[in-house]
Structures are given as structure tokens and as C-alpha cells.
Amino acid sequence: MAMKIYTKVGDNGTTSLIGGTKVYKSNKRIEAYGTVDELNSHIGLCRDLIDIPHHKNTLKEIQDRLFTIGSALACDPEKETKMRIPDLLDTDVEMLEKEMDQMNAELPELQFFIMPGGHPTVSQLHIARCICRRTERLVVDLMHPEEASEILILKYLNRLSDYLFVLARLIAKHLNAEEIAWKPRVK
């Protein structure tokens, strides 16, 4: 018999962190890794919309890193866990930087603020970027300055939102979608 997906354990509004600590589902840590999951799901949608194999593969790798980040955030920082949690590495941040450098080489220099839009795929990438920024803000709220792993998570999320912005620009170019300049109304 297959394992049931529902356990009924959380019916009272609580859940457990890795390490066993029970917390309310409104806990900042739950909000942070739940938003990582939201970001991961949205990146999956973006991956489905993009038809360039290299970028699809990169987004799949990013989704894997987001599972790593979610696992780290799901751990009780006060307890040692017996479960082996995957590591986020400096090379993961460097990969995003390398990808951005390659994409920027194909793009015209940014001369103005651009408004999200121009094509549904581009808009979805901008939504993912915004979810990523929200995730970053939630993780900042959890930070322990002495925790190197949390600093690396922040660095990765910061770079990821930049990556999503550049990817949105590149996909707009490939789709011949207009980059809409923001022209502030000034009196």
C-alpha cells in the first residue's frame, strides 16, 4: 500500500522543523522556506515556458539549489540534525554570475529602467524575480550573523534575482518582445 500524503499532524496549525521542534505554521522560518517553495514552483513554470535547452537546464539546476536552500531553512538552528542536508556552495553563486555574464554579452547595455512585460514568458520571469526578492527579505529576517550558511543563502538569492532579471531581458530579445522603458511622469 502506498504511503498517504496526508498525516493530519498539522491540523492544529503546527508543523515540525528538521530536528523535531514544533512551531506554528505562521513561524518566520516556515514562511521563509514556504516562499522558497513558491519561488521554486514559479521557476518550474518559467522553465516550461522557455524553449532554449541551455536555459531550461540552468533553471532546473536552480530548482535543485532551491530545494537545498529550503532544506537548510527547514532545520532548527538551535539543534543538531541527524539528517544529512545538502550543501549550497560558493560555486553555485559563481555559476549564476557566469550565466549572467554570458547573457549580458548578447544584450544591449541597459539605458533605462524597464517595466516588466512585453511577453507572457518575460512577465513570468519578472514575477519569479519578485518572489525571489521577497524570499531574500524573509531570510534576512531569520539571519544569525555568525551563520556562514545563511550568508551564502542570501548571496545566492541576491544573485538569483539578478539572474532572473537578465534572463527576462534575454528571453525578451529572443522573442522579439519590446523592452518597455519606464518614462517617469515629472511635472
N, C-alpha and C positions, 0 to 999 in steps of 0.2 A: 504494500500500500504506500502510495506517495505521501510525503510529509505535507501537512496542511500549512498553508501560508499564514493563516490567522492563528494567533495564540491566545487572544483575549487578555493577555497580561497588561496591555496598555489601555484597557477600557476605563481606567480611573484617572487617565491623564498623565501617567508617569511612564518612563522608559528607563533602561539601564545603559550607562556608558560602558565601554570596554573596561573591565576592571571591576564591574559589578555595582558601582554606585548608582542608586536610583535617584532620578531627577524628574522634575516636571517637564513636560514636552515644550513648555514655553522657556526653558532654560536657554541662556545665551549660546551655550555650546551646541545644543540641539538646533537652534536657529541657524548657527553658522554652518554646520555640516549638512543641514537640510537645504540651505541655499547653494552649497556646493553641488548637491544632487540636482537641484533645479538648473544650475548652470550646465552641468554635465548633460542633462536631458536636452537642453536647448542647443548645445553644441552638436548633439546627435541629430537634431533636426537640420541644423546648418550643413552637417556632413551629408545628409540625404539630399539636400538641395544643390550641392556643388558637384559638378561633373568633371573636375580636374583630379585625376588619380593622386597626384602628389599631395594636394591639399586635403583630400579625403583621408589619406593615410596619416598626415600630420594631425588632423583633428581627432582621429582615432587614438593616436598616441597621447594627445592632450587629455582625452577622456580617461585613459588609463591613469594618468598622473592625477586627475581629479578624484578618482577612486582612492588613490594613495593619500591625498590630502584629506578626504572625508574620513578615512580610517584613522589618521593621526588626530583629527579633531574630535573623533568619537571616543577617544581614550580619556580616562580620568587623569588629569595631570598630577594629581596627588598620589596616585597608586602606580605601582609597577605592574605591568600586564604580563601574563604568561604567553599571550598570543603574540606571534611574530608579525609585526606591522611592516609593510613595505616602506622603503625609504624614498624620499624626494632628494634629488642630488643637484649640486651646482650645475652639472652638465645639462639638466633639464631646463634651467633658466637660459643657459648658453644656446641650447637648441632653438628656443624661441627667438633669441637675438639674431642668430644666424638666419633663420627663416625670414625675419623682418628685413634684414639687410639685403637678402636676395630679392624679396618682393619690392622693396624700395628702389632697387636698381632698375626695375621695369616701370616705375611710376614717375609722373612729373612731380616736381617739387611742390609741396603744399604751400599755396599762396594765401589761403584764407580758411576760416572755419567752414566746415561743410555740414550741411544738415543731413541727418540720416534719411535715407530713401533713395529713390531712383529705380529700384527693382526690388521685388519681394525678398530675394535672397540676400541682397545687400542690407535691407531693413532687418532681417532676422539676425544677421551678423552684428549689427549695431545693438539689437536687443540683448544678444549674448554678452556684448561688451559691457552694457549697463548692469546686467546681472552679475558679471564678474566684479565690477566696481563695488556693488552692494556687498558681495561676498567679502571683498577685501576690507570694507569698513567693519563688517561683523567680526572678522578675525582680529582686526586691530583692537576691538573691544575686549577680546579674550587674552590679549598678549601678556606674557610674562617676559619682561626684558631680558632675563637670563636664559631664556629658551631659544637656543640656536635653531631648532626645528621650526619654531613659529616664525622666526625672522625669514627663514628660507621659504616658507609657505607664502608669506607676504610678498616677498620678492617675486616669486613665481606668479602670483595672482596679479601683481602690478604689471609684470611683463606680458602676461596673457591678455590683459585688457588692451594693451598697446598692439599686440599681435592681431587681435580681432579687429581693431581699427584699420590696421594696414591691410589685412586680408579683405575687409569690406571694400577698401579702395581698389585693390587689385581685381576682385571679382567684378566690381562696377566697370572697370576698364575692359575686362574680358567679355562682359555682357553688353558693351557699348552703352552703358547706362550713364546718364549725366550726373556729374558731381555737382550738387546744388550748393552754390556759395551762400553763406549766411551774410546778408547785407543788413546790418543793424539800421533800424529806423532812428535817425537822430534829427532832432529839431534844431 
